[in-house]
Each structure stands twice: as structure tokens, then as C-alpha cells.
Amino acid sequence: MSTDGVVIERLSGPDDLTGVLEVESESFTNPWTREMYEWELTNRDICRVYVVRTPAHGVAGFCAFWLVFDEIHINNIAMRPACRGVGLGTRLLQHIFTEGRAMGATRATLEVRASNVGARRLYERLGFAVAGLRRRYYTNPEEDALILWHEQI
Ligand SMILES: CC(C)(COP(=O)(O)OP(=O)(O)OC[C@H]1O[C@@H](n2cnc3c(N)ncnc32)[C@H](O)[C@@H]1OP(=O)(O)O)[C@@H](O)C(=O)NCCC(=O)NCCS
């Protein structure tokens, strides 16, 4: 635990999953379902979900990613609205890079809505760069996805 009481660790059970689903529904217009996360959790070699805990929130935020050979594929990252903009997303990604490196990862990738300026600023600050575009990838509302890569985590 850090001095401010923030803990980052792998999702540990059904209570955490409920917290993750709350953050999902507060953050995305097409949230992942419980079944989608349960599938992730049965494939623990590849699929990883990390949660951020604060003194006020058992699950303040989370990140779900796959470890594919030497690549981290970030599928989802979100913080509770009340927990945004105070550095927790940065700390979570840095933690995942550290864990990923220990498991042999060297690169990381993710997709982001073109209009998600706050998230893009965070990713670029951490070393991600735009490498491609998937037209009309997102629905509700329809929007292009930018494909970002970090070539040396
Ligand atoms: C994207 C997200 C995970 C980042 O987590 P976070 O804890 O807010 O991230 P940080 O505080 O470390 O950094 C966020 C950046 O946005 C800025 N910011 C300030 N207030 C903010 C707020 N209320 N919400 C979001 N970002 C804010 C921060 O200043 C920071 O940028 P800067 O340090 O370069 O100025 C979080 O904002 C979130 O859950 N957003 C909604 C879901 C989402 O868009 N997920 C990404 C999908 S690809």
C-alpha cells in the first residue's frame, strides 16, 4: 500500500467484479457485461484485470488487458467519475507496465475514441503514439477508433 492508502492489485473475486461492473456502467455507453468478465476470469493466463482501491472505494477503477507474447493489449480502463483527474489512471497504467515487463512484455497497445481527449492526453503523456485508425469502430455514438502503440514500456 502507498502512503495515501491506494492499492493496485489483481481482481480477487465476485465483490471486485461487482465494483468493476459499476465503474463500467458509469463510464461507457456500451459497457461489458458480467458474462464477458467471467469469461476473462476463466482465462487467467492471458486475461488480466487489475483494480485500484482507495480508502473511500473498494474499486475506484480498473484495467482489463491481455498479455499476448510480449504485448500488452489494453481492452478497458476506467475510473469512477469521482476518482478521475487525480492521477489514479496514470498510476494504474504504470503499475501494469511494471508487471508486464516482469512477465516479458515490451510493447503495449489500445484503442481510443478519437474524441476522448482526456484519455488521449494521458496515453500520450505515458509514451503511446497514434499508429492507425479503425473507421466507425465504435457505436453509440458511431466514431472512429485511434490505434495507439507504446513501443517500449
Ligand atoms: C481515462 C481515465 C481512465 C483516466 O484516468 P484518470 O485517473 O482520470 O487519469 P489521470 O488523473 O492519471 O490523468 C487524466 C488526464 O486528464 C486530466 N483530467 C483532469 N480532470 C479530469 C477529469 N475529471 N476526468 C478525466 N481527466 C481529467 C488530467 O489532468 C490528466 O491529464 P494531464 O495530467 O496530462 O493534465 C478516466 O478519466 C476515465 O475513466 N475516463 C472515462 C472512461 C474512459 O474514457 N476510458 C478510456 C477508454 S480508452
The ligand as a Gaussian input file, in Angstrom:
#p B3LYP/6-31G(d) Opt

LIG

0 1
 C       -9.318000       7.858000     -18.978000
 C       -9.285000       7.584000     -17.470000
 C       -9.199000       6.095000     -17.207000
 C       -8.008000       8.258000     -16.932000
 O       -7.948000       8.021000     -15.540000
 P       -7.610000       9.237000     -14.548000
 O       -7.396000       8.669000     -13.208000
 O       -8.648000      10.280000     -14.725000
 O       -6.204000       9.693000     -15.166000
 P       -5.147000      10.722000     -14.567000
 O       -5.745000      11.517000     -13.465000
 O       -3.936000       9.945000     -14.284000
 O       -4.881000      11.625000     -15.860000
 C       -6.008000      12.113000     -16.625000
 C       -5.692000      13.271000     -17.501000
 O       -6.878000      14.026000     -17.721000
 C       -6.896000      15.220000     -16.921000
 N       -8.127000      15.382000     -16.146000
 C       -8.382000      16.335000     -15.263000
 N       -9.585000      16.212000     -14.748000
 C      -10.143000      15.156000     -15.316000
 C      -11.391000      14.511000     -15.157000
 N      -12.352000      14.986000     -14.343000
 N      -11.625000      13.412000     -15.882000
 C      -10.693000      12.940000     -16.703000
 N       -9.480000      13.516000     -16.875000
 C       -9.209000      14.603000     -16.196000
 C       -5.743000      15.105000     -16.036000
 O       -5.256000      16.395000     -15.785000
 C       -4.786000      14.213000     -16.836000
 O       -4.134000      14.886000     -17.843000
 P       -2.744000      15.657000     -17.613000
 O       -2.137000      15.126000     -16.360000
 O       -1.916000      15.384000     -18.826000
 O       -3.155000      17.084000     -17.497000
 C      -10.512000       8.209000     -16.743000
 O      -10.564000       9.562000     -16.971000
 C      -11.834000       7.562000     -17.145000
 O      -12.303000       6.627000     -16.530000
 N      -12.467000       8.073000     -18.199000
 C      -13.765000       7.510000     -18.663000
 C      -13.565000       6.152000     -19.315000
 C      -12.606000       6.229000     -20.479000
 O      -12.684000       7.125000     -21.322000
 N      -11.669000       5.270000     -20.550000
 C      -10.684000       5.176000     -21.609000
 C      -11.178000       4.362000     -22.740000
 S       -9.926000       4.171000     -23.983000

